[in-house]
Amino acid sequence: MKGKVYLIGAGPGDVELLTLKAVRAVERSNVVLIDDLVIGNLAGIAAGLRCAGMADGTPVAVVQNGTLPNERRLVTQLGTVVHDVTKAGLGAPAIVVIGDVVRLAAVEGAAEAARAWA
């Protein structure tokens, strides 16, 4: 499998500060990974991705406190992610993964459940 990785800085997290080249890279991306520095601007980022043509039904995973005992996960969709994150009370530190790769979370969850029953 061959692919490309683009690292795009958004300054203070304002999607209006992205260059046109960065917007084109996001439009071509299969997966978007957002670090915990911009979770506070999730609404702006989600709106920007949707304006760039990403579908409302695009899968999104939010992982707060990853790898820690108090880790929390949420799997949702781009069109409702802001509402769902707010309702769940998630915030920094968290990473956000956007794209079809999120569907693998369900596969991992099923594998974990199967191991627990074994």
C-alpha positions in Angstrom: 0.0 0.0 0.0 1.4 3.4 -1.0 0.1 6.7 0.2 1.0 10.2 1.3 1.0 11.9 4.6 0.4 15.7 4.8 1.2 17.6 7.9 -0.9 20.8 7.9 -0.6 23.5 10.6 -3.6 25.6 11.3 -1.9 28.1 13.5 -4.3 28.8 16.3 -6.8 26.3 14.9 -8.7 28.8 12.7 -9.6 26.9 9.5 -9.7 30.2 7.6 -5.9 30.4 8.0 -5.3 27.3 5.9 -3.6 27.8 2.6 -5.3 26.8 -0.6 -2.7 24.0 -0.9 -3.7 22.7 2.5 -7.4 22.8 1.7 -6.7 20.7 -1.5 -4.7 18.2 0.5 -7.5 17.8 3.0 -10.0 17.4 0.2 -7.9 14.5 -1.2 -7.4 12.8 2.2 -8.9 9.6 3.3 -8.1 10.2 6.9 -7.8 13.4 8.9 -6.1 13.2 12.4 -6.5 16.2 14.7 -4.3 16.6 17.7 -5.5 17.7 21.2 -4.3 21.3 20.6 -7.4 22.1 18.4 -10.2 20.1 20.0 -11.5 23.4 21.3 -12.1 24.5 17.7 -13.8 21.3 16.6 -16.8 23.2 15.4 -14.7 25.3 13.0 -12.7 22.3 11.8 -15.8 20.2 11.2 -17.5 23.1 9.3 -14.3 23.6 7.2 -14.1 19.9 6.3 -17.8 19.9 5.4 -17.3 23.0 3.2 -14.4 21.2 1.6 -16.8 18.4 0.5 -16.5 15.9 3.3 -19.9 14.2 3.8 -21.9 14.6 7.0 -21.9 10.8 7.4 -18.1 10.5 7.4 -17.1 8.5 10.5 -15.4 10.3 13.4 -13.7 8.9 16.5 -12.7 11.0 19.5 -10.4 9.5 22.1 -9.9 11.4 25.3 -7.0 10.5 27.6 -5.9 7.8 25.2 -4.0 4.8 26.8 -4.9 6.0 30.4 -7.2 4.2 32.8 -9.7 7.0 32.3 -9.7 6.8 28.5 -13.0 7.7 26.9 -14.1 7.0 23.3 -16.8 8.3 21.1 -17.6 7.2 17.6 -19.9 9.4 15.7 -20.3 11.2 12.3 -18.9 14.5 11.0 -22.4 16.1 10.8 -23.1 15.5 14.5 -19.6 15.4 16.1 -19.7 18.8 17.7 -23.1 18.1 19.4 -22.1 14.6 20.4 -18.7 15.6 21.9 -20.4 18.4 23.9 -23.1 16.0 25.1 -20.5 13.5 26.1 -18.5 16.1 27.9 -15.3 15.3 26.1 -12.4 17.7 25.8 -8.6 18.0 25.9 -6.5 16.0 26.0 -8.1 14.2 23.0 -7.4 13.3 19.5 -9.9 13.2 16.7 -9.8 10.8 13.8 -11.9 11.5 10.7 -12.4 9.1 7.8 -13.4 5.5 6.9 -10.5 4.1 9.1 -12.8 4.8 12.1 -14.9 1.9 11.0 -12.1 -0.4 12.2 -12.9 0.7 15.8 -16.0 -1.5 15.6 -13.9 -4.4 14.4 -11.5 -3.9 17.3 -14.4 -3.7 19.8 -15.8 -7.0 18.5 -12.4 -8.6 18.8 -12.0 -7.4 22.4 -15.5 -8.7 23.3 -14.7 -12.1 21.7 -11.5 -12.3 23.8 -13.3 -11.5 26.9 -15.7 -14.4 26.3 -13.0 -16.8 25.5 
